[in-house]
Amino acid sequence: MANQSDTQNIVKANADSIAQAASKAGKKGPAPVHLWNPQFCGDLDMRIARDGTWFYLGTPIGRHRLVKLFASVIRKDGDAYFLVTPVEKVGITVDDAPFVAVDFEVAGSGRDQVITFTTNVDDMVVAGPDFPIRVTRDEASGEPSPYVLVRANLEALIDRKSFYRLVDLGCHHKIEGKDWFGIWSGGEFFKVIASDELELDI
């Protein structure tokens, strides 16, 4: 899901200014990036790997606080990802999803079950109608890739250990006459796989 189509249009000097602007704009939680419409400044040589590791100029960003600052000003427009401040907008590369759901807590059971995810950048989100879980499958291997919406149109890839735990919480539910295996949270049932295909996967 890269948006760095022009490798000559890479901005290498704005990471510090973006971090400073994010620090000023952010209070607790993400900044209001949906309200900011600065001029596009080009692509930044920054990449988020599928496992959630952030890279700048090819080197992993080791400071969690700095990663959280950048994550607080990320925005997705169409299929492209950007870091946005009141005065700058730069494109970045995202291999899969911008966040990773690394853990979750469960309250209740059955239809009353509530699942609260924690991401690698310390966001917390309660899965439900406003923050759905979805599962896609690789056409070749059939391997599932589960996601949960975190904010706006930004998702977190649910890591493998958490997905296996979710599967343990799953149950069967009929939707429009078809049996599905899935997960309840926040009063919503999220389909994982058709029940008649269950033995072939997961």
Secondary structure by P-SEA (a helix, b strand, c coil): ccccccccccccccaaaaaaaaaaaccccccccccccccccccccbbbcccccccccccccccaaaaaaaaaaccccccccccccccbbbbbbbccccccccccccccccccbbbbbbcccbbbbbbcccbbbbbbbcccccbbbbbbbccccccccccaaaaaaaaaabbbbbcccbbbbbcccccbbbbccccccccccc
